[in-house]
Every structure is written in C-alpha cells, then in structure tokens.
Amino acid sequence: MAFFVQPQGIATVLVPAGGSIAVFCQGQATVSRVSTSPNYPDQSVLLGTVNNGQVVFGSFTNATTVTVEASGGVQTFYEVGTSPAVSQNRLSWQVQPTPGTLNASGTLSWALISSGIVTSTTAAAVTGTLPTGAVMDASSSFAVGDSVDFTVINTGATNAFTVAQAASGHTVVGNMTVALSSSGRFRTTKTAAATFVTYRLS
C-alpha cells in the first residue's frame, strides 16, 4: 500500500536489492539516491522529477537509500516493490493506469491487481490464480490491515472468469466466479506477514 509525504516534506526510503520505487503526485516531486563513501559525507544524486503523474525508479542492483521530496506543495505518494504501482483507493480521486488483461488461465499478478481493472475476453474459461503471500510481500509494501480493491470485467459472452486462491498464504472468501458479460469487485487485504485474503465485494 502506498505511503505519503506531506507537502514540502522529505521521506527517506530504503529500497531493497532488486526492488524499485514508484512515486506519484499531482504536483512536483524530486527523487534522489543517497550515495555513501568511506570518509566522505553522504551525497544526494538526483534520479529524476515527477510532474503530475507517476514514475517508477529502478530496479536497483543493490539495496539503495532514496529520498522523495514533495516539492510541489501537494502530497506525494510512493510504493516500493519488484513491480510497484501507487494505488489511490483511499482518496476521492485516483489515477487509473492502463487496465490489466488476463485472457487465458494464469497468475492474477500484483501488477494486474494494482492496475485496478482486469479485463478478460474468456474465449475459454479463465482461472486467475492469486500470488502467494510471500510473492505479494516481495512485490508490494502492504502493512498489516492495508487493502486494495480491484475489478474483474468479463467481456466474454460464453465462459466465466474465476479468481483462485494461491498455493500458500493467499486465500479467498466469497463467490469468486465472474459470470459471462459481467463484472466482479474484489478486495485484497494483508492480515499477517506473507498472509493475504481476497474478498468478493460485489
């Protein structure tokens, strides 16, 4: 789940090796890498700026300390993970990235979930298997109790789309089948370390 930086504030974030950081704002933010060398003061190296949108920085080969400065007078949001994307579900407005697509049975990945909308033509019956709890932890920065909502839109006129629980650490509650030519609303919640539940809302 996304964290935020207050206007004119600065957050220092440790991005693990192999990870990236997504930064979003509706103003301007600057993102820098903290460079350390023995016997020298730490230095700040500008990675880039974010203007009225979302930018992903990384991935980083080694664990890297990054600073995010909300320099544009508005809140700035960030998310860390292997495929991070800032979700604005708790706000009255939100950014809608390009919807995800799953037209054949496979993994209903964090990248698809975090897009907010997943479409499927279901030419044949499709099963979207949720990521394991461990994979969810590695690819996102959820705290216990954080959740994200997403919608599956079944555009096919013949077959169903089914959201299936993972092999471990990610269970489901409710009717997880989205009938042909309909949509379903879901909420994924972190309940403990490497443990998630996805609920059918409607």
C-alpha positions in Angstrom: 0.0 0.0 0.0 1.3 3.5 -0.8 2.9 5.7 1.8 2.8 9.5 1.5 5.0 12.5 2.0 3.4 15.7 3.3 3.7 18.9 1.2 7.3 20.3 1.4 8.3 17.1 3.3 11.0 14.6 2.6 10.9 10.8 3.1 14.0 8.6 3.3 13.2 5.1 1.9 15.4 2.0 1.8 14.7 0.1 -1.5 15.9 -3.5 -1.2 18.2 -5.1 -3.8 16.2 -5.9 -6.9 13.4 -3.5 -6.0 12.0 -0.3 -7.4 10.1 2.7 -6.1 7.0 4.2 -7.8 6.4 7.9 -7.0 3.1 9.7 -7.7 2.0 13.3 -7.2 -0.4 15.8 -8.7 2.3 18.5 -8.5 6.0 18.0 -8.5 8.4 15.8 -6.5 12.1 15.1 -6.7 13.6 11.7 -6.2 17.3 11.3 -5.3 19.7 8.5 -4.4 21.8 8.8 -1.3 25.4 7.9 -2.2 27.8 6.9 0.6 31.6 6.6 0.5 34.0 5.9 3.3 35.5 9.1 4.9 33.2 11.3 2.8 29.9 13.0 3.6 26.8 11.4 2.1 25.9 12.9 -1.3 22.5 13.2 -2.9 22.3 12.2 -6.6 19.2 13.3 -8.4 17.4 10.4 -10.1 14.6 12.5 -11.6 11.5 14.5 -11.1 7.8 13.6 -11.1 5.3 16.0 -12.6 1.6 15.4 -12.4 1.8 11.6 -12.7 3.7 8.5 -11.7 7.3 7.5 -12.4 9.0 4.2 -11.4 12.7 4.4 -10.5 14.8 1.2 -10.5 15.2 -1.6 -10.3 18.3 -1.2 -8.1 21.0 -3.9 -8.2 21.9 -3.3 -4.5 19.9 -2.0 -1.6 19.6 1.7 -2.1 18.6 4.6 0.1 16.3 7.0 -1.8 14.8 10.4 -0.8 11.4 11.6 -2.0 10.8 15.3 -1.6 7.3 16.7 -2.1 8.5 19.9 -3.6 5.3 21.0 -5.4 3.2 21.9 -2.4 1.0 18.8 -2.5 1.2 15.3 -1.0 3.4 12.8 -2.8 2.8 9.1 -2.6 5.3 6.2 -3.1 5.3 2.4 -3.2 8.2 0.0 -3.0 8.4 -3.5 -4.5 9.5 -5.5 -7.5 6.6 -4.1 -9.7 5.4 -1.1 -7.6 2.4 1.0 -8.6 0.8 3.7 -6.4 -2.8 2.9 -5.6 -5.1 5.8 -4.7 -8.1 3.8 -3.4 -8.4 5.8 -0.2 -8.8 9.2 -1.9 -11.8 10.7 -3.6 -9.8 10.8 -6.8 -7.4 8.3 -8.2 -5.1 7.6 -11.1 -6.2 4.8 -13.4 -3.3 3.2 -15.2 -3.9 1.1 -18.3 -6.2 -1.8 -17.2 -4.6 -5.3 -17.0 -5.6 -8.1 -19.2 -5.8 -11.9 -18.5 -7.4 -13.7 -21.4 -6.1 -17.2 -20.5 -5.7 -19.0 -17.3 -2.6 -17.8 -15.4 -1.4 -15.7 -12.5 -3.5 -12.8 -11.3 -0.3 -10.9 -10.5 0.2 -7.9 -8.3 0.8 -5.8 -11.4 -2.7 -6.8 -12.7 -4.3 -6.3 -9.3 -2.7 -2.9 -8.7 -3.9 -1.7 -12.2 -7.4 -1.6 -10.5 -9.2 -3.1 -13.5 -8.6 -6.5 -15.1 -10.4 -7.4 -18.3 -10.8 -10.9 -19.8 -12.4 -12.0 -23.1 -12.8 -15.5 -21.8 -12.9 -17.3 -25.2 -12.4 -20.3 -22.9 -13.0 -20.5 -19.2 -10.2 -18.5 -17.4 -8.8 -19.0 -13.9 -6.7 -16.2 -12.4 -4.6 -17.6 -9.6 -3.7 -15.1 -6.9 0.0 -14.7 -6.0 1.3 -16.4 -2.9 1.5 -14.4 0.3 5.3 -14.4 0.0 5.2 -13.1 -3.5 2.7 -10.4 -2.5 5.1 -9.3 0.3 8.0 -9.2 -2.1 6.3 -7.2 -4.8 4.4 -4.6 -2.6 4.7 -2.6 0.6 1.5 -3.6 2.4 1.3 -3.1 6.1 -1.0 -5.5 8.1 -4.5 -4.2 7.6 -3.8 -2.5 4.3 -6.1 -3.4 1.4 -6.6 -2.7 -2.3 -9.7 -3.0 -4.4 -9.8 -4.2 -8.0 -12.5 -5.1 -10.5 -12.6 -8.0 -13.0 -14.6 -7.3 -16.1 -15.6 -10.4 -18.1 -16.2 -9.2 -21.6 -16.8 -12.7 -23.0 -20.3 -14.0 -23.8 -19.7 -17.7 -23.2 -17.4 -18.5 -20.3 -16.7 -17.5 -16.7 -13.6 -15.9 -15.0 -12.6 -17.4 -11.7 -10.3 -15.9 -9.1 -8.5 -18.8 -7.4 -6.6 -18.8 -4.1 -2.8 -19.2 -4.2 -0.9 -22.3 -3.3 0.0 -20.7 0.1 -0.5 -17.5 2.0 -3.4 -16.1 0.0 -6.9 -17.3 0.5 -10.3 -16.2 -0.8 -13.7 -15.5 0.7 -17.0 -15.4 -1.3 -18.1 -16.4 -4.7 -15.0 -15.9 -6.8 -16.6 -16.6 -10.2 -17.4 -13.7 -12.5 -20.1 -14.8 -14.9 -20.0 -14.1 -18.6 -20.7 -10.5 -19.7 -20.5 -9.2 -16.1 -18.0 -7.8 -13.6 -16.9 -8.5 -10.1 -15.4 -6.3 -7.4 -12.7 -7.7 -5.0 -10.7 -6.5 -2.0 -7.2 -7.9 -1.2 -6.1 -7.4 2.4 -2.9 -8.2 4.3 -3.8 -10.0 7.5 -0.3 -11.0 8.7 3.3 -11.4 7.4 3.1 -13.1 3.9 -0.6 -13.7 4.5 -3.4 -12.2 2.4 -7.1 -12.7 1.9 -9.1 -11.6 -1.2 -12.8 -11.0 -0.6 -15.6 -10.8 -3.2 -17.4 -7.5 -2.6 -20.0 -7.5 -5.3 
